[in-house]
Amino acid sequence: MKLTTPFTILKQNFREMDFIKEAINNKRLATERLHEDYRKMYKNHQFAYY
């Protein structure tokens, strides 16, 4: 049987918050890379005009 104390609950909540922060940072990095790719495309004109 696992003992549930306020400290174990807090520890779990902090760990979940860390996961959320990490997910947000990863999402931000992915969008920054996407913007960077678009900037490179427009800079090098590697797209077709229609």
PyRosetta script that sets phi, psi and omega in degrees:
from pyrosetta import init, pose_from_sequence

init()
pose = pose_from_sequence("MKLTTPFTILKQNFREMDFIKEAINNKRLATERLHEDYRKMYKNHQFAYY")
pose.set_psi(1, 131.1)
pose.set_omega(1, -178.1)
pose.set_phi(2, -88.4)
pose.set_psi(2, 131.6)
pose.set_omega(2, -178.9)
pose.set_phi(3, -81.4)
pose.set_psi(3, 126.1)
pose.set_omega(3, 179.1)
pose.set_phi(4, -105.6)
pose.set_psi(4, 115.9)
pose.set_omega(4, 178.1)
pose.set_phi(5, -122.5)
pose.set_psi(5, 165.9)
pose.set_omega(5, 176.2)
pose.set_phi(6, -57.6)
pose.set_psi(6, -31.0)
pose.set_omega(6, -180.0)
pose.set_phi(7, -69.0)
pose.set_psi(7, -39.6)
pose.set_omega(7, 178.4)
pose.set_phi(8, -67.3)
pose.set_psi(8, -35.9)
pose.set_omega(8, 178.2)
pose.set_phi(9, -65.9)
pose.set_psi(9, -44.5)
pose.set_omega(9, 178.5)
pose.set_phi(10, -62.1)
pose.set_psi(10, -43.0)
pose.set_omega(10, -179.8)
pose.set_phi(11, -60.3)
pose.set_psi(11, -43.2)
pose.set_omega(11, 179.0)
pose.set_phi(12, -64.0)
pose.set_psi(12, -42.2)
pose.set_omega(12, 179.9)
pose.set_phi(13, -63.7)
pose.set_psi(13, -41.6)
pose.set_omega(13, 178.7)
pose.set_phi(14, -63.8)
pose.set_psi(14, -39.5)
pose.set_omega(14, 179.9)
pose.set_phi(15, -65.1)
pose.set_psi(15, -40.8)
pose.set_omega(15, 177.4)
pose.set_phi(16, -63.8)
pose.set_psi(16, -39.6)
pose.set_omega(16, 178.3)
pose.set_phi(17, -64.3)
pose.set_psi(17, -37.8)
pose.set_omega(17, 177.4)
pose.set_phi(18, -63.0)
pose.set_psi(18, -41.5)
pose.set_omega(18, 177.8)
pose.set_phi(19, -62.0)
pose.set_psi(19, -41.7)
pose.set_omega(19, -180.0)
pose.set_phi(20, -64.6)
pose.set_psi(20, -45.0)
pose.set_omega(20, 178.6)
pose.set_phi(21, -60.5)
pose.set_psi(21, -42.2)
pose.set_omega(21, 179.8)
pose.set_phi(22, -64.1)
pose.set_psi(22, -40.8)
pose.set_omega(22, 178.8)
pose.set_phi(23, -63.4)
pose.set_psi(23, -41.5)
pose.set_omega(23, 179.3)
pose.set_phi(24, -64.5)
pose.set_psi(24, -42.9)
pose.set_omega(24, 179.0)
pose.set_phi(25, -64.0)
pose.set_psi(25, -41.2)
pose.set_omega(25, 178.9)
pose.set_phi(26, -64.0)
pose.set_psi(26, -39.7)
pose.set_omega(26, 178.7)
pose.set_phi(27, -64.0)
pose.set_psi(27, -42.6)
pose.set_omega(27, 179.8)
pose.set_phi(28, -62.6)
pose.set_psi(28, -42.9)
pose.set_omega(28, 179.1)
pose.set_phi(29, -62.8)
pose.set_psi(29, -39.6)
pose.set_omega(29, 179.9)
pose.set_phi(30, -64.8)
pose.set_psi(30, -41.7)
pose.set_omega(30, -179.7)
pose.set_phi(31, -70.0)
pose.set_psi(31, -34.6)
pose.set_omega(31, 176.9)
pose.set_phi(32, -64.8)
pose.set_psi(32, -39.8)
pose.set_omega(32, 177.5)
pose.set_phi(33, -64.1)
pose.set_psi(33, -39.8)
pose.set_omega(33, 179.4)
pose.set_phi(34, -62.5)
pose.set_psi(34, -45.9)
pose.set_omega(34, 178.2)
pose.set_phi(35, -61.9)
pose.set_psi(35, -39.9)
pose.set_omega(35, 178.8)
pose.set_phi(36, -62.4)
pose.set_psi(36, -42.0)
pose.set_omega(36, 178.6)
pose.set_phi(37, -62.5)
pose.set_psi(37, -42.8)
pose.set_omega(37, 178.7)
pose.set_phi(38, -63.7)
pose.set_psi(38, -40.0)
pose.set_omega(38, 178.2)
pose.set_phi(39, -61.2)
pose.set_psi(39, -42.0)
pose.set_omega(39, 179.2)
pose.set_phi(40, -64.4)
pose.set_psi(40, -41.4)
pose.set_omega(40, -179.8)
pose.set_phi(41, -60.9)
pose.set_psi(41, -47.9)
pose.set_omega(41, -178.5)
pose.set_phi(42, -68.3)
pose.set_psi(42, -33.9)
pose.set_omega(42, 179.6)
pose.set_phi(43, -66.6)
pose.set_psi(43, -40.6)
pose.set_omega(43, -177.3)
pose.set_phi(44, -93.7)
pose.set_psi(44, -2.5)
pose.set_omega(44, -179.0)
pose.set_phi(45, 52.5)
pose.set_psi(45, 51.2)
pose.set_omega(45, -179.6)
pose.set_phi(46, -95.0)
pose.set_psi(46, 35.9)
pose.set_omega(46, 177.5)
pose.set_phi(47, -133.8)
pose.set_psi(47, 157.9)
pose.set_omega(47, -174.6)
pose.set_phi(48, -94.8)
pose.set_psi(48, 141.4)
pose.set_omega(48, 174.0)
pose.set_phi(49, -88.0)
pose.set_psi(49, 136.2)
pose.set_omega(49, 178.3)
pose.set_phi(50, -119.6)
pose.dump_pdb("model.pdb")
